[in-house]
Amino acid sequence: MVPWYSAFIVGGILCLIGQLVMDLTKAQITPGHILVGYITSGAILSGLGLYQPLVEIGGAGATIPLSGFGHLLTQGTLKAVEQKGLLGAFSGGIEAAAAGITAAVIFGYIAAVIFNPKG
């Protein structure tokens, strides 16, 4: 069982790194760069077996941020490749993330119907 404060520490450090990169590069690195960088680094670290220990230390602090999404995609792909072969490389990541993607679409739609944007 992961102590509750570990999630805040690990998640906070991940956010701090992203914020420092943006602040220290003076608009050369945008939030879009951070998004892609975190997902890619999470996927690479997961593929190398280095992200799972961070998940075991930080729990939700490591799985909720964007790097956790990269980890989820990679783990889903690796599992599907073991089960389905090469076809799993194309479907595994999306299958693993399907529930989260579906929830994001549904809740985004509900928010769009309920709230009237001002702008």
Secondary structure per residue as TSV (DSSP state, phi and psi in degrees):
chain	resnum	aa	ss	phi	psi
A	1	M	-	360.0	129.2
A	2	V	-	-83.5	129.6
A	3	P	-	-59.9	144.4
A	4	W	H	-59.0	-34.1
A	5	Y	H	-74.3	-18.6
A	6	S	H	-63.1	-37.9
A	7	A	H	-62.1	-41.6
A	8	F	H	-67.3	-39.0
A	9	I	H	-67.9	-51.2
A	10	V	H	-65.4	-47.5
A	11	G	H	-61.8	-39.9
A	12	G	H	-64.3	-40.3
A	13	I	H	-65.5	-41.5
A	14	L	H	-62.1	-42.4
A	15	C	H	-66.6	-40.8
A	16	L	H	-59.7	-43.1
A	17	I	H	-60.4	-47.1
A	18	G	H	-61.6	-42.6
A	19	Q	H	-65.9	-42.1
A	20	L	H	-63.3	-41.0
A	21	V	H	-60.8	-44.7
A	22	M	H	-66.8	-42.7
A	23	D	H	-68.0	-38.6
A	24	L	H	-82.2	-14.5
A	25	T	T	-98.8	-0.3
A	26	K	T	48.0	64.3
A	27	A	T	72.7	3.9
A	28	Q	S	-77.7	-32.1
A	29	I	S	-106.9	118.5
A	30	T	-	-96.9	169.5
A	31	P	H	-57.1	-31.5
A	32	G	H	-63.5	-39.7
A	33	H	H	-63.3	-41.0
A	34	I	H	-63.4	-44.3
A	35	L	H	-55.9	-53.8
A	36	V	H	-65.3	-40.0
A	37	G	H	-64.2	-42.4
A	38	Y	H	-67.5	-43.6
A	39	I	H	-64.1	-44.1
A	40	T	H	-65.5	-44.2
A	41	S	H	-67.1	-37.4
A	42	G	H	-62.0	-40.7
A	43	A	H	-67.3	-43.6
A	44	I	H	-65.9	-47.8
A	45	L	H	-62.2	-35.9
A	46	S	H	-67.2	-43.6
A	47	G	H	-62.3	-30.8
A	48	L	T	-86.1	-3.5
A	49	G	T	80.8	14.8
A	50	L	-	-97.3	-13.5
A	51	Y	H	-86.9	-31.9
A	52	Q	H	-58.9	-40.9
A	53	P	H	-60.6	-33.9
A	54	L	H	-66.1	-38.3
A	55	V	H	-64.7	-39.7
A	56	E	H	-67.7	-30.5
A	57	I	H	-81.1	-45.4
A	58	G	H	-103.4	-6.4
A	59	G	T	52.9	-125.4
A	60	A	H	-63.6	-23.6
A	61	G	H	-65.6	-20.1
A	62	A	H	-105.0	-25.0
A	63	T	H	-91.9	-25.2
A	64	I	S	-79.2	-40.5
A	65	P	S	-62.7	173.1
A	66	L	H	-58.9	-33.5
A	67	S	H	-64.4	-31.0
A	68	G	H	-66.6	-31.6
A	69	F	H	-66.8	-41.8
A	70	G	H	-62.0	-40.0
A	71	H	H	-61.5	-45.7
A	72	L	H	-60.6	-45.4
A	73	L	H	-60.5	-44.2
A	74	T	H	-66.2	-46.2
A	75	Q	H	-63.7	-39.2
A	76	G	H	-63.3	-40.0
A	77	T	H	-67.0	-45.4
A	78	L	H	-62.0	-41.5
A	79	K	H	-65.5	-42.9
A	80	A	H	-67.7	-34.4
A	81	V	H	-65.0	-39.2
A	82	E	H	-63.2	-37.2
A	83	Q	H	-85.4	-39.2
A	84	K	H	-115.4	-6.2
A	85	G	T	80.7	-147.9
A	86	L	H	-58.9	-34.1
A	87	L	H	-60.3	-31.5
A	88	G	H	-63.8	-25.9
A	89	A	H	-64.9	-26.9
A	90	F	H	-92.4	-24.6
A	91	S	H	-111.5	-21.6
A	92	G	H	-61.7	-44.8
A	93	G	H	-64.1	-42.0
A	94	I	H	-70.1	-38.8
A	95	E	H	-61.9	-41.7
A	96	A	H	-66.7	-33.7
A	97	A	H	-99.1	3.9
A	98	A	H	-58.3	-42.9
A	99	A	H	-63.9	-43.9
A	100	G	H	-66.6	-40.7
A	101	I	H	-65.8	-43.3
A	102	T	H	-62.0	-44.0
A	103	A	H	-61.5	-41.8
A	104	A	H	-62.5	-41.7
A	105	V	H	-66.3	-46.4
A	106	I	H	-64.8	-47.4
A	107	F	H	-68.0	-32.8
A	108	G	H	-65.0	-40.8
A	109	Y	H	-64.3	-45.4
A	110	I	H	-60.7	-44.0
A	111	A	H	-62.9	-38.4
A	112	A	H	-67.1	-33.4
A	113	V	H	-75.2	-40.4
A	114	I	H	-74.8	-43.4
A	115	F	S	-103.3	143.1
A	116	N	-	-101.0	115.2
A	117	P	-	-68.7	144.1
A	118	K	-	-109.0	128.4
A	119	G	-	172.2	360.0
